[in-house]
Amino acid sequence: MSHSKPQLGLWQVVLFGLAYMTPIIVLGTFGVLAVVSEGAVSGAYAAALIAMLFTAHSYGRMASAYPVAGSAYAYVRHAINDRLGFMAGWAILLDYLFLPMVIWLIGAAYLHSAFPSVPVPVWLIAFIAVTTFINIIGLKLASLVNSVLMLVQVLVIAAFVALAVHYVLGDPSQPLWSLTPFLGSADSPQMPLLMAGAAVACYSFLGFDAVTTLTEETRDAERTLPRAILLITLLGGLIFILVSYFVQLAAPGYQFANADAAAYEIARNIGGDVFVSIFLIGLVVGQFASGIAAQASGSRLLYAMGRDGVLSTRLLGRLGRFGTPTGGLILSGVVALLALTMDVLSAASFINFGAFLAFALVNLSVIAHYYIKQGRRGLADSLYFLVAPTIGLLAILWLMASLDRSALMLGGIWLACGLAWLAWLTRGFRQATPELSLEG
């Protein structure tokens, strides 16, 4: 197998990671977060950022130890054991399989707000059909316009913040500095609401670890990737906090006609009909591009699992006539139809369950690899390889416990299915766990 020559530097990797996270998602999910946190969206993002920074540190340490594709799956398999690694891979599959569904659901909700005569299911099915068709044909066109789509997102976000500031300055009773976007109203129990909001806000951080797939293309990957992962998480979190702060000032409280598309209502209030159209175009473009990337990534994982016999080889382990994993793409589209019975909050929370499980196992992997196996127990090493990942683990478990009951129930069912499938693959755990290769 031929490998690409390392050519990416630190900031090129950082920009890739930020683009993958889709910064405009902070506007797409604003209303949902405002409702869950009762008007403390910035505080929810700040709490999520703190938790994510510790987990990002753990991802960086493991990327340095095992510079291979596979992310959490590979780290847990090598650092702890293959069965737990399989469950980490199963958790990742939950994210990859259902992430496109949430992306398309958000886009459909906003289009429905703009064109209420067209039902959400029509927009949702259109998103699924068009994106799946493009991915089956190939991604050359999407790759060519990717940087343009990122620029559109940045410009729309900048315009939204500028108009929000202008709107706030036009109201003498509303100061430009306030703790309310961080703490919510004084009569609400702040910490439980903040953690519930943070548990949902972590959805915006999904993909910060995607740069681990660029290991072979990155110069000095063992040093560059850990720094890039931390920078992506920090910069992304600061963008989310800053944008949500000014938007929350312009739209205090958490009462919206449609929480799933609240930013559309806010855009009309602060910028009028012309800007709301520009905002809608920017958000839909961002969601469309993000949906293409998420579905393509998910189908690649499904193809790898089918090729290696972890899932059905006949259905998922073969490429179609265009050289793309058609089976995985179609399965992703079919799964996304579940969005017809879900809202953004429940769908995002369900996905976060899988992410939190993978994050928790990566934090454990740092302790197992460095502190236990390598015996690195000096003062500095203990801080890096025991204290920091333990804090990350506890923070993730707290966030997981803050998810709504339906997400925990559905997540538990997903885990039970994974465990049952692993038992079947290993003939009651008597045979070796199948190894999953994510090299291509």
N, C-alpha and C positions, 0 to 999 in steps of 0.2 A: 504493500500500500504506500503510495507516494504522499509526502507531507509538504505543506506550504512552507515557504521560507518566512521565518519570523520577521514581521515588518511593522507591527502596530506598537506605538508608544503609549505611555500612561494616559494622556488626555484623549487620544483616539479611542482607547478602550472605555474611558469614562463617558465620552459622548455616546458611544454605542449603548452602554448600559442605561443612560438617561433616556435615550430614544426608545429603548425597549420598554421602559416603565411607563411611557406615554404621559408626560406631565399634565396634559389637559384633563386627565382623569380626576384631578382635584376639583374641577368644576362639575364633572359628570356625576360625581357621588356626593356633592356638597349637601343637597337636601336630605339625603338618607342619614348622613352623619350628624347634621343639625338636629334631626328628630331624635336619634339615639342618644346623643350627648346633651340634649336640651339646650342648644345654643352655645356649645363650647367646642366647636369644630377645631379651632387652633390648638386648644388644650389636648384634644384627642390625638391630633397629629404629633404634638410634642411628646406625649406619653409613648406613642407608637415608635417615634424616632429613637427614643432612649433604648427601648427594648430591641429595636432592629440594629442599633449600633453594636451592641454586645454580640448579637447573632452574626452580624457582618464580620466582626473580628474573628469569630469561630470559622466562618466560611473562608476567610483569608488564610487562617492558619492551616486549614485542611487543603486548600488549593495549593499552598506551598509544599505541603507534605506529599500530596498525591495530585500532581499536575496532569490529570487525565479527564476525559469527558465523563459525564455521568453525575456530577455534582453530588447531592446528598446520598444518592444510591451508592456511588463508588466509595465515598468517604466512610459511610457506616459499614459497608461490607468489609473494607480493608481494616478499619480501626477496631471494630467490635466483632461482628460475625456475619456470615452470609444470610442467615434467616432474618435477622433484624434489618440487614441491608435490603432484602427483598421487600420487607414491609415499608421501608423508606421509599423504595421505588414505587410501591403501590400507592403511597401517599402522594408522591409526585404525579403519578398517573391521574389522580383525582384532580389536581390543579390543571394539568395539561388538557384533560378531557372536558372539563367544565368551564375553564376560563373563557374560551370563545363564546360560550352561552351568555355569560354575564356581560361581556363586551357588546355583543349584539343586542342584548336586552336594554342596556343603557341607551344605545343609539336609537333603538325603536321607540323608547319612551320619549326621547326628545323630539323625534320626527312626528310622533303622535301629538305632542303639545303644539307643534307648528301647524300640523294638518289634522285637526281633531276628527274630521270626517272619515279619515282612513284609520281603521282599527290597528292597535298595536300588533296583533298577530300577523297582519299583512306585511307590515314593515319588517317584523322579525323574520318571517319566511323569506322575504326578499333579500335581507342581509345574508342569511344562511345560504341561499341558492347562489347568489352572485359570488360571494367569497369562496364557496366550495368549488365553483366552476373555475375561477381564476387559479386557485391552488392546484386543481387537477391539471390544467393546461400548463402551468409553470409560473415562476415568480420573477422572470426577467424584467417585465414591465414594472412590477412593484419595487424591485431593487433600484431601478433607474430613478424613480420619483421619491424614494424614501427620504432623502435629505430635504426635498421641497416640502414634503408633508410635515416634517419636524419643524421647519421654518414657519409654516402656517400656524402650527400649534403655539409656538413661542410668541408670535405676533398677536394672536388672539388672546392669549393669557395676559400679555403686556397691556393690550387695549382694555381688557376687562378690569384689570387692577387700576389703571389710570382713570377710567370712568367711575369706578367705585370710590376712589379717593376724591374725585371731583364732586361726586354725589354727597359724600360725607361732609366735605368742606362747605357745601351749600346749605347745610343744616346747622345753625349756630348752637343748637342744643346738643349736638353730637360731637364729642371730642375725637381727635384723630388717634389719641392713645387711650386705651381702656383694657382692663383685665377681663372684661366680660367674655370675649371670644375664647379666653383660656379657661375661665372658671365657670361660665354659665351664670344663671341667675342665682342670687344669694339664698333663695329659699329651696334650692335643689340640693340633694346629697351629692356633692361634687365628685368624690372619688369613685363610687360605683358607676356613675354616669360617664366619667372620663374613661374608665377602663372598658366599659361597654362600647364607647365610641372608638377607643384605640383598637379594640378587637376587630372592628369593621375597617378602621383607617388603614390597618396593615395590608388590606387589599391593594392599596395604591403602591405599596413597596414591592409587590410580587414582581419578580424579574430582575431584582438587584444582583442576583447570583448568576444571571444568564451569561455574563462575561466569562464564566469558567469554561464555556464551550469554545472560547478563542485562545485556549492554551497554546496550541501549536503555532498560531499566527502572531503571538505576542513576544516582543523582545524581553529577555530576562524575566520570563513568566513567573518564576518563583518569588521574585520581589515585586514585580509590577502588579500582578493580580490582587494580592492582599491589599495593597494601597488603593487600587482602583475600586475594589468592592466597598471599602470604607468611604471613599470619596463619593461614589455614586449614591450610597445610602444617605450620607450627610447632606449633600447638595440637593438630592431629591426631597429629603425631609424638610430642608429649609425652604425650598420652593413651595411645598404643600402648606407649611405653616404661614409663610408670608402671604400667599394668595388667599388662603382661607380666612386670614385675619381681616384683610380689607373687605372681602366679600361679606364676612359676618357683620362688620360694622355697617355696611350698606344695607344689610338685610338682617337686623337683630331679631332674636327669637328663633322659633322653629315651626312656625305655622305657614304652610304652603298649600296651594291648591292641589299640587301633585309633587310630593317629596321626591319621587324618582326623577323628575325633570325640573327641579326647583331653580337651577341656574338659568333656565330659559325665561322664567318669570322675572328673576332678578335682572337679567340682561335687558329686558324690555323696560324695566323701571329706571335703570341707570343710563341707558343709551338710546332708547326709542326703537322704532320699528326697523330702521336701517341697521343699527348695530346688532339687534337680535338675529337678523338674517345672517350677518357676518359670523356671529358667534355660532349659530347653528351649523353653518358650513364648516367652520373650523372643528367643531366637536365631532360632527359626523365623519369628516375626513380623518380625524385622529382615531376614532373608533373603528373605522373601516380598515385603516392601515394596521392598527393594533390587532384587529380580528384576523387579518390575513396572516400576520406573523405568529399569533398564538395558535391558530389552527394548523399552520405548517409545522410548528414545533411539536404540537401534540401528535400529529400524524406520523412524524419521524420517530417519536418514542414508541407509538403503537407498532410501527413497522419493525423497529428493532426488537421489540418483545415478541412479535410474531415470527420474525426470522430466527430468533434464538429458541423458539419453542415454548416461551413462557405464556404466550397467548396463541390463538389459532393461526397456524402458518398459512393455511389455505385462504383464510379471509383477510389477514392483516400482514402476512410476511412476504408479500409479492408486490412488485411495482407494476403500475398500469402501462398502457401504450405510450404515455408521455413521459415515462420515467419517474413518475411521482407515486407516492403511496396511496393509491385510490381508495383502498379499503378503509384505511384509517381516516381519510378525509370524509368519506361518506358516513362512517360511524360517528365522527365528531359532529357532523351536521344533524344526524338523527338524534343524538343525545341532546343537542341544543334545543330541540323541540320541547324538551321538558320546561323550558322557559315560559311556555304558554300557560303553565300552571303556577309560576313563581313570580315574586317581585325581586327588585334589585337587592334589597337587604338580605332576604333569605338565601338567595343564590350566592351572594358575595360571602356571607357567613359560612356557608357550606364549603366553599373553596378554601377559605381561611383555615378551616379545621385541618385539611390536608397539609397546607403550608406550615401550620404551627407544629404538626407532628414531625415533619421533615426538619424544621428548624430545631426542635428539641433534640432530635437524634444527632444532628450535626454538633450541637453544643456538647453532648455526651461524648461524641467521637474525639473531640479535642482532648478531653480529660483522659479517655482511654488510650489514645495514641501517644500523647506527649507526657502526661503526668504518670500514668500507670506503666505503659509498655517501655517508654524510653527513660523513665525514672528522673525526669527533669523537675527537681523539687527544691531548687534554690529559691531565694526570696523573690527575685524578679520572675523566674519561671513559674513559681506558684501563683503569682498574680496573673500572669498571661494565660497559663494553661490549667488553672484550677478555679481561681476566684472569678475571673471574667466570664468563662463559659458557664459557671454555676449561676452567676447573676443572670446571664442570658437565658439559661434553662428555666429558672424560677419565673422570670418575666414572661417568657413564652407560655408557661403553664398557667400563669395568672390570666393572661390574655385568652387562652383557650377556655378557661373556666368562665370567662365573661361573655362568651358567645351565647346566642339565644338557644333555648332548649331544642328547637327543631334542628339546628345545625349540629348540636352535639349528638342528637339521636341519629340523624342521617350519617354523620361521620362515624359513629359507632357501628352502624350497619355496614358501611363501606369497609371498615377495618375487619369486621367479622367475615365479610365475603373474601377479603384478601387472605386472611388466615386459613379459611376453608380451601381456597384455591391452592395455597402453598401446601397444605396437607395432601391434597389430591396429586399435585405435581411430584411430591416427594414420597408418595405411597405411605402416608401416615408418618412423615418425617424420618423414614428409614433410609431414604436415598439422599444424595447430595442436592442442594438447592441449585436450580438452573442459574447459570451466570448470564447476566445481561450485558451485552456490549453496545455502547452508544457511540461508537467511532464513526458511524455513517451508514 
